[in-house]
Amino acid sequence: MPKITYRRVTVSGPEIFYREAGPPNAPTILLLHGFPTASHMFRDLMPRLADHFRMIAPDLPGFGQSAMPTDGRFQYTFECLAWTMARFTEALKLDRYGVRGALQSRARCYARRETRSIRLGLCPGVRGRATSSAPQARPAASRRWT
C-alpha cells in the first residue's frame, strides 16, 4: 500500500500542514476537507487511489495541524480560505489539478472565477491553474465563520 507523507509549507503567512501520496508525475487531486474536520478524514482514501493519482490533502488554516492565526490578520471566510488554497497550489507548483471534498462546490465556484473549468475524465472535478488574480487577504474587523 502506498505511503502517505506529511509535510508543511508556509503560504502567505499561515503554515499549512498537508498529506501527500502517489507519484509526483501522476494526475493530481486536491482533497479539501469540510468543517469542522481536517485532512485526517482522507487517511483511508489516499492510499487506495495513490497508485493512479497524486493525492494532496491540506489542513485549512485553523484546522488540524495547520497554523491557527489569531492576530486578526487572517480572515476566516470562504473567499480567504480559497485564496489561501490557491497560494498553496502555487507553492507546490501544481499547474493542473482536480478538486474533491466537502468544500467542492465553493471551491468549484471560486475556481471558475479564477480559471477555465474543465472536467477530469475518470474523476469529475475542477481542473485549475493556480493564479495570482484572487483577492488579497485583508485584515478582519472580527473573525466570523460564514
N, CA, C and O of each residue as an XYZ file, in Angstrom:
584
protein
N       0.843     -1.177      0.000
C       0.000      0.000      0.000
C       0.894      1.249      0.000
O       1.853      1.313      0.769
N       0.592      2.247     -0.856
C       1.407      3.463     -0.932
C       1.462      4.195      0.410
O       0.521      4.180      1.204
N       2.592      4.823      0.615
C       2.847      5.548      1.858
C       2.338      6.985      1.764
O       2.439      7.626      0.718
N       1.793      7.478      2.869
C       1.393      8.884      2.963
C       2.530      9.641      3.639
O       3.026      9.226      4.686
N       2.939     10.751      3.036
C       3.955     11.599      3.659
C       3.268     12.825      4.243
O       2.202     13.237      3.788
N       3.900     13.395      5.256
C       3.347     14.555      5.959
C       4.322     15.706      5.801
O       5.513     15.575      6.081
N       3.791     16.850      5.343
C       4.657     17.998      5.059
C       4.000     19.287      5.536
O       2.827     19.315      5.910
N       4.790     20.343      5.511
C       4.311     21.687      5.858
C       4.900     22.685      4.871
O       6.027     22.524      4.402
N       4.123     23.716      4.565
C       4.598     24.802      3.713
C       3.973     26.095      4.228
O       2.811     26.115      4.633
N       4.751     27.169      4.209
C       4.224     28.465      4.622
C       3.652     29.162      3.397
O       4.323     29.304      2.374
N       2.400     29.594      3.517
C       1.680     30.196      2.396
C       1.173     31.569      2.811
O       0.210     31.668      3.572
N       1.797     32.612      2.329
C       1.352     33.986      2.606
C       1.007     34.202      4.077
O       0.005     34.841      4.398
N       1.827     33.676      4.953
C       1.599     33.852      6.385
C       1.407     32.541      7.113
O       2.340     32.063      7.758
N       0.207     31.931      7.031
C      -0.019     30.710      7.813
C       0.762     29.508      7.285
O       0.934     29.338      6.078
N       1.226     28.685      8.216
C       1.870     27.427      7.848
C       0.786     26.384      7.616
O      -0.071     26.166      8.473
N       0.828     25.738      6.446
C      -0.183     24.752      6.066
C       0.423     23.348      6.153
O       1.453     23.060      5.544
N      -0.237     22.489      6.920
C       0.130     21.083      7.004
C      -0.617     20.356      5.889
O      -1.773     20.672      5.604
N       0.044     19.378      5.256
C      -0.665     18.594      4.254
C      -0.123     17.166      4.187
O       1.026     16.888      4.531
N      -1.000     16.281      3.732
C      -0.677     14.880      3.494
C      -0.540     14.699      1.983
O      -1.262     15.321      1.204
N       0.394     13.842      1.581
C       0.599     13.617      0.154
C       0.882     12.137     -0.084
O       1.596     11.501      0.692
N       0.329     11.604     -1.142
C       0.573     10.219     -1.529
C       0.494     10.124     -3.043
O      -0.211     10.903     -3.685
N       1.215      9.173     -3.608
C       1.170      8.953     -5.049
C       2.370      9.531     -5.768
O       3.105     10.347     -5.212
N       2.568      9.103     -7.019
C       3.714      9.576     -7.798
C       3.573     11.045     -8.187
O       2.482     11.491     -8.542
N       4.672     11.800     -8.122
C       4.617     13.238     -8.426
C       4.210     13.556     -9.867
O       3.737     14.660    -10.135
N       4.383     12.618    -10.795
C       4.043     12.878    -12.194
C       2.638     12.398    -12.571
O       2.239     12.511    -13.730
N       1.891     11.868    -11.610
C       0.521     11.389    -11.870
C      -0.454     12.564    -11.829
O      -0.124     13.612    -11.275
N      -1.651     12.411    -12.407
C      -2.667     13.469    -12.286
C      -2.925     13.761    -10.798
O      -3.018     12.846     -9.980
N      -3.036     15.041    -10.472
C      -3.140     15.468     -9.076
C      -4.577     15.729     -8.678
O      -5.340     16.342     -9.424
N      -4.939     15.256     -7.491
C      -6.249     15.548     -6.910
C      -6.020     16.253     -5.584
O      -5.351     15.725     -4.695
N      -6.575     17.442     -5.457
C      -6.508     18.238     -4.231
C      -7.756     17.913     -3.421
O      -8.872     18.178     -3.867
N      -7.576     17.345     -2.240
C      -8.686     16.938     -1.379
C      -8.901     17.992     -0.296
O      -8.027     18.208      0.544
N     -10.051     18.642     -0.313
C     -10.354     19.693      0.667
C     -11.369     19.187      1.677
O     -12.454     18.734      1.312
N     -11.010     19.266      2.935
C     -11.910     18.807      3.997
C     -12.984     19.850      4.278
O     -12.886     20.993      3.832
N     -13.995     19.449      5.014
C     -15.083     20.353      5.384
C     -14.922     20.865      6.800
O     -13.844     20.776      7.388
N     -15.986     21.395      7.333
C     -15.991     21.949      8.686
C     -16.740     21.003      9.605
O     -17.790     20.531      9.169
N     -16.356     20.686     10.756
C     -15.094     21.034     11.423
C     -14.133     19.852     11.398
O     -13.870     19.267     12.449
N     -13.614     19.487     10.264
C     -12.744     18.323     10.137
C     -11.339     18.745      9.734
O     -10.972     19.914      9.854
N     -10.556     17.785      9.254
C      -9.190     18.047      8.809
C      -8.834     17.023      7.733
O      -9.649     16.168      7.388
N      -7.628     17.114      7.212
C      -7.201     16.187      6.160
C      -7.168     14.743      6.651
O      -7.111     13.813      5.846
N      -7.202     14.559      7.934
C      -7.237     13.218      8.528
C      -8.406     12.400      7.968
O      -8.330     11.172      7.913
N      -9.484     13.072      7.552
C     -10.651     12.368      7.036
C     -10.343     11.598      5.747
O     -11.102     10.705      5.369
N      -9.240     11.932      5.070
C      -8.876     11.272      3.815
C      -7.819     10.186      3.999
O      -7.325      9.642      3.011
N      -7.461      9.860      5.239
C      -6.364      8.930      5.531
C      -6.566      7.554      4.906
O      -5.588      6.919      4.513
N      -7.804      7.074      4.803
C      -8.051      5.760      4.212
C      -8.212      5.821      2.698
O      -7.887      4.858      2.004
N      -8.701      6.922      2.186
C      -8.911      7.086      0.746
C      -7.593      7.260     -0.012
O      -7.409      6.684     -1.085
N      -6.693      8.042      0.539
C      -5.466      8.393     -0.178
C      -4.648      7.174     -0.620
O      -4.257      7.119     -1.786
N      -4.372      6.205      0.242
C      -3.587      5.046     -0.203
C      -4.298      4.225     -1.279
O      -3.646      3.603     -2.118
N      -5.608      4.222     -1.259
C      -6.356      3.434     -2.248
C      -6.262      4.005     -3.655
O      -6.323      3.261     -4.634
N      -6.115      5.319     -3.762
C      -6.047      5.965     -5.079
C      -4.630      6.368     -5.481
O      -4.401      6.796     -6.612
N      -3.679      6.230     -4.553
C      -2.325      6.737     -4.783
C      -1.546      5.979     -5.853
O      -0.521      6.479     -6.317
N      -1.985      4.808     -6.255
C      -1.308      4.112     -7.348
C      -1.568      4.800     -8.691
O      -0.784      4.656     -9.629
N      -2.668      5.544     -8.779
C      -3.060      6.161    -10.046
C      -3.047      7.680    -10.022
O      -3.011      8.311    -11.079
N      -3.076      8.282     -8.833
C      -3.157      9.738     -8.700
C      -2.167     10.244     -7.659
O      -1.783      9.514     -6.745
N      -1.767     11.479     -7.805
C      -1.040     12.187     -6.749
C      -2.120     12.835     -5.887
O      -2.848     13.712     -6.351
N      -2.220     12.408     -4.653
C      -3.257     12.890     -3.743
C      -2.629     13.896     -2.776
O      -1.618     13.601     -2.138
N      -3.229     15.078     -2.671
C      -2.742     16.103     -1.740
C      -3.927     16.570     -0.913
O      -4.939     17.016     -1.454
N      -3.792     16.464      0.409
C      -4.872     16.837      1.324
C      -4.339     17.809      2.375
O      -3.725     17.385      3.354
N      -4.570     19.113      2.180
C      -4.106     20.093      3.174
C      -5.113     20.266      4.310
O      -6.306     20.010      4.145
N      -4.613     20.701      5.457
C      -5.481     21.176      6.531
C      -5.657     22.671      6.298
O      -4.672     23.402      6.195
N      -6.885     23.123      6.217
C      -7.130     24.557      6.054
C      -6.606     25.307      7.269
O      -6.519     24.729      8.353
N      -6.253     26.592      7.115
C      -5.795     27.372      8.275
C      -6.826     27.313      9.405
O      -8.022     27.511      9.191
N      -6.329     27.034     10.613
C      -7.206     26.954     11.774
C      -7.743     25.559     12.030
O      -8.476     25.356     12.998
N      -7.398     24.587     11.187
C      -7.894     23.222     11.320
C      -6.733     22.243     11.369
O      -5.645     22.524     10.865
N      -6.977     21.088     11.983
C      -5.982     20.025     12.011
C      -4.652     20.512     12.542
O      -4.574     21.111     13.615
N      -3.598     20.244     11.768
C      -2.243     20.588     12.196
C      -1.712     21.854     11.536
O      -0.541     22.191     11.706
N      -2.557     22.559     10.786
C      -2.136     23.838     10.205
C      -2.169     24.932     11.272
O      -2.803     24.790     12.317
N      -1.472     26.016     10.978
C      -1.440     27.154     11.904
C      -2.837     27.742     12.075
O      -3.679     27.651     11.182
N      -3.063     28.343     13.229
C      -4.332     28.990     13.527
C      -4.058     30.470     13.825
O      -3.903     30.854     14.984
N      -3.999     31.292     12.778
C      -3.729     32.712     13.011
C      -4.815     33.343     13.892
O      -6.006     33.218     13.607
N      -4.398     34.007     14.942
C      -5.358     34.636     15.862
C      -5.063     36.121     16.053
O      -5.670     36.773     16.902
N      -4.138     36.653     15.270
C      -3.753     38.055     15.466
C      -4.626     39.033     14.684
O      -4.346     40.232     14.673
N      -5.676     38.541     14.032
C      -6.592     39.415     13.304
C      -6.183     39.700     11.871
O      -6.922     40.370     11.150
N      -5.036     39.214     11.439
C      -4.603     39.475     10.065
C      -5.160     38.476      9.067
O      -5.080     38.700      7.859
N      -5.721     37.378      9.551
C      -6.294     36.371      8.652
C      -7.804     36.342      8.832
O      -8.307     36.227      9.949
N      -8.515     36.448      7.727
C      -9.972     36.441      7.745
C     -10.472     35.029      7.470
O     -10.160     34.455      6.427
N     -11.235     34.469      8.384
C     -11.753     33.112      8.200
C     -13.052     33.145      7.396
O     -14.134     32.894      7.926
N     -12.921     33.460      6.108
C     -14.057     33.451      5.197
C     -13.756     32.436      4.099
O     -12.600     32.063      3.899
N     -14.793     31.985      3.382
C     -14.553     31.053      2.291
C     -13.667     31.693      1.227
O     -12.824     31.018      0.636
N     -13.849     32.980      0.981
C     -13.031     33.666     -0.015
C     -11.557     33.636      0.378
O     -10.697     33.349     -0.455
N     -11.264     33.928      1.632
C      -9.875     33.947      2.095
C      -9.293     32.528      2.146
O      -8.126     32.325      1.813
N     -10.102     31.552      2.561
C      -9.630     30.168      2.561
C      -9.331     29.702      1.142
O      -8.329     29.026      0.911
N     -10.193     30.058      0.188
C      -9.967     29.694     -1.215
C      -8.712     30.384     -1.745
O      -7.925     29.776     -2.471
N      -8.527     31.648     -1.384
C      -7.329     32.388     -1.798
C      -6.081     31.701     -1.247
O      -5.085     31.553     -1.955
N      -6.137     31.281      0.021
C      -5.004     30.600      0.642
C      -4.718     29.277     -0.058
O      -3.556     28.922     -0.259
N      -5.765     28.543     -0.430
C      -5.559     27.282     -1.142
C      -4.984     27.522     -2.537
O      -4.200     26.709     -3.025
N      -5.360     28.617     -3.180
C      -4.758     28.965     -4.481
C      -3.263     29.235     -4.302
O      -2.457     28.802     -5.125
N      -2.886     29.945     -3.238
C      -1.466     30.192     -2.963
C      -0.768     28.873     -2.599
O       0.398     28.673     -2.937
N      -1.480     27.982     -1.917
C      -0.936     26.670     -1.571
C      -0.585     25.900     -2.844
O       0.493     25.314     -2.934
N      -1.486     25.896     -3.825
C      -1.215     25.178     -5.075
C      -0.041     25.807     -5.826
O       0.724     25.103     -6.486
N       0.101     27.126     -5.726
C       1.255     27.789     -6.338
C       2.542     27.372     -5.644
O       3.544     27.102     -6.306
N       2.523     27.318     -4.308
C       3.715     26.944     -3.542
C       4.170     25.524     -3.894
O       5.367     25.241     -3.919
N       3.214     24.641     -4.163
C       3.540     23.259     -4.538
C       3.765     23.115     -6.043
O       4.027     22.017     -6.535
N       3.661     24.221     -6.764
C       3.850     24.248     -8.219
C       2.888     23.296     -8.936
O       3.267     22.583     -9.865
N       1.631     23.306     -8.475
C       0.594     22.499     -9.121
C       0.011     23.319    -10.265
O      -0.612     24.355    -10.037
N       0.209     22.866    -11.466
C      -0.314     23.591    -12.622
C      -1.730     23.137    -12.953
O      -2.594     23.961    -13.251
N      -1.969     21.835    -12.902
C      -3.299     21.276    -13.203
C      -3.650     20.288    -12.106
O      -2.823     19.474    -11.694
N      -4.892     20.372    -11.637
C      -5.304     19.507    -10.537
C      -6.819     19.427    -10.489
O      -7.523     20.347    -10.907
N      -7.304     18.312     -9.970
C      -8.729     18.159     -9.721
C      -9.005     18.516     -8.269
O      -8.132     18.363     -7.414
N     -10.201     18.988     -7.988
C     -10.588     19.358     -6.627
C     -11.726     18.460     -6.186
O     -12.728     18.333     -6.889
N     -11.578     17.831     -5.021
C     -12.611     16.983     -4.450
C     -12.707     17.249     -2.964
O     -11.735     17.671     -2.338
N     -13.867     17.005     -2.403
C     -14.011     17.100     -0.958
C     -15.264     17.826     -0.545
O     -16.121     18.149     -1.368
N     -15.356     18.074      0.735
C     -16.550     18.667      1.319
C     -16.767     20.104      0.874
O     -17.906     20.571      0.845
N     -15.711     20.807      0.531
C     -15.836     22.203      0.106
C     -15.856     22.333     -1.406
O     -15.635     23.418     -1.944
N     -16.121     21.231     -2.090
C     -16.003     21.210     -3.538
C     -16.851     22.268     -4.230
O     -16.374     22.938     -5.145
N     -18.097     22.426     -3.807
C     -18.956     23.362     -4.532
C     -18.443     24.788     -4.409
O     -18.452     25.528     -5.393
N     -17.999     25.186     -3.236
C     -17.450     26.540     -3.089
C     -16.112     26.664     -3.808
O     -15.830     27.686     -4.432
N     -15.290     25.619     -3.718
C     -14.004     25.652     -4.419
C     -14.230     25.718     -5.921
O     -13.515     26.429     -6.628
N     -15.223     24.979     -6.412
C     -15.528     24.974     -7.838
C     -15.981     26.362     -8.284
O     -15.528     26.860     -9.314
N     -16.869     26.986     -7.516
C     -17.341     28.337     -7.861
C     -16.173     29.301     -7.885
O     -16.082     30.133     -8.787
N     -15.285     29.210     -6.921
C     -14.141     30.108     -6.853
C     -13.194     29.855     -8.011
O     -12.684     30.798     -8.615
N     -12.952     28.569     -8.329
C     -12.043     28.240     -9.424
C     -12.567     28.763    -10.754
O     -11.784     29.159    -11.617
N     -13.877     28.767    -10.925
C     -14.447     29.265    -12.183
C     -14.218     30.756    -12.330
O     -14.101     31.262    -13.446
N     -14.154     31.467    -11.207
C     -13.851     32.894    -11.301
C     -12.401     33.103    -11.708
O     -12.087     34.048    -12.432
N     -11.506     32.218    -11.242
C     -10.083     32.374    -11.497
C      -9.637     31.767    -12.817
O      -8.789     32.334    -13.506
N     -10.196     30.628    -13.172
C      -9.688     29.875    -14.313
C     -10.819     29.267    -15.116
O     -11.983     29.330    -14.721
N     -10.470     28.686    -16.234
C     -11.419     27.970    -17.057
C     -11.640     26.594    -16.444
O     -10.673     25.909    -16.110
N     -12.879     26.183    -16.293
C     -13.199     24.904    -15.673
C     -13.282     23.817    -16.737
O     -14.008     23.954    -17.721
N     -12.529     22.734    -16.532
C     -12.527     21.599    -17.455
C     -12.768     20.340    -16.636
O     -12.207     20.203    -15.549
N     -13.580     19.425    -17.125
C     -13.863     18.178    -16.415
C     -12.707     17.194    -16.542
O     -12.098     17.073    -17.605
N     -12.408     16.490    -15.450
C     -11.467     15.370    -15.490
C     -12.217     14.155    -16.015
O     -13.410     14.014    -15.746
N     -11.558     13.281    -16.748
C     -12.214     12.110    -17.301
C     -12.703     11.129    -16.250
O     -13.911     10.935    -16.116
N     -11.806     10.505    -15.502
C     -12.186      9.474    -14.551
C     -12.641     10.035    -13.218
O     -13.390      9.384    -12.489
N     -12.203     11.211    -12.902
C     -12.525     11.796    -11.599
C     -13.111     13.180    -11.833
O     -12.362     14.156    -11.865
N     -14.431     13.300    -11.998
C     -15.019     14.604    -12.290
C     -14.659     15.617    -11.217
O     -14.667     15.299    -10.028
N     -14.350     16.810    -11.626
C     -13.984     17.871    -10.698
C     -13.488     19.064    -11.476
O     -13.701     19.155    -12.686
N     -12.851     19.948    -10.817
C     -12.332     21.146    -11.463
C     -10.865     20.945    -11.757
O     -10.098     20.510    -10.898
N     -10.489     21.262    -12.964
C      -9.074     21.336    -13.279
C      -8.739     22.803    -13.238
O      -9.470     23.621    -13.797
N      -7.671     23.146    -12.601
C      -7.368     24.563    -12.489
C      -5.911     24.872    -12.685
O      -5.060     23.983    -12.701
N      -5.644     26.122    -12.830
C      -4.287     26.635    -12.820
C      -4.240     27.639    -11.696
O      -5.086     28.530    -11.614
N      -3.264     27.502    -10.834
C      -3.133     28.465     -9.748
C      -2.719     29.804    -10.347
O      -1.775     29.873    -11.134
N      -3.414     30.848     -9.979
C      -3.094     32.178    -10.482
C      -3.013     33.144     -9.313
O      -3.356     32.798     -8.182
N      -2.567     34.329     -9.587
C      -2.469     35.334     -8.536
C      -3.581     36.363     -8.635
O      -3.444     37.465     -8.104
N      -4.682     36.030     -9.303
C      -5.748     37.004     -9.502
C      -6.765     37.022     -8.368
O      -7.715     37.803     -8.401
N      -6.574     36.176     -7.376
C      -7.533     36.115     -6.272
C      -7.376     37.334     -5.371
O      -6.318     37.965     -5.364
N      -8.415     37.673     -4.612
C      -8.326     38.817     -3.718
C      -7.270     38.599     -2.650
O      -7.029     37.470     -2.223
N      -6.657     39.659     -2.232
C      -5.657     39.604     -1.179
C      -6.330     39.399      0.169
O      -7.430     39.894      0.414
N      -5.645     38.657      1.041
C      -6.157     38.530      2.412
C      -6.077     39.910      3.041
O      -5.071     40.603      2.894
N      -7.107     40.307      3.726
C      -7.110     41.640      4.313
C      -7.486     41.529      5.786
O      -8.137     40.569      6.196
N      -7.076     42.507      6.574
C      -7.388     42.445      7.998
C      -8.889     42.379      8.244
O      -9.682     43.003      7.539
N      -9.248     41.628      9.234
C     -10.666     41.483      9.561
C     -10.976     42.272     10.826
O     -10.217     42.241     11.794
N     -12.093     42.972     10.805
C     -12.541     43.663     12.000
C     -12.927     42.636     13.054
O     -12.671     42.825     14.243
N     -13.543     41.553     12.608
C     -13.865     40.439     13.508
C     -13.758     39.162     12.708
O     -14.004     39.160     11.502
N     -13.395     38.075     13.365
C     -13.296     36.783     12.688
C     -14.660     36.105     12.790
O     -15.155     35.842     13.886
N     -15.256     35.827     11.637
C     -16.546     35.150     11.609
C     -16.472     33.960     10.691
O     -15.755     33.987      9.691
N     -17.200     32.921     11.013
C     -17.320     31.760     10.139
C     -18.565     31.977      9.303
O     -19.682     31.934      9.818
N     -18.373     32.212      8.000
C     -19.519     32.455      7.122
C     -19.579     31.422      6.031
O     -20.478     31.462      5.192
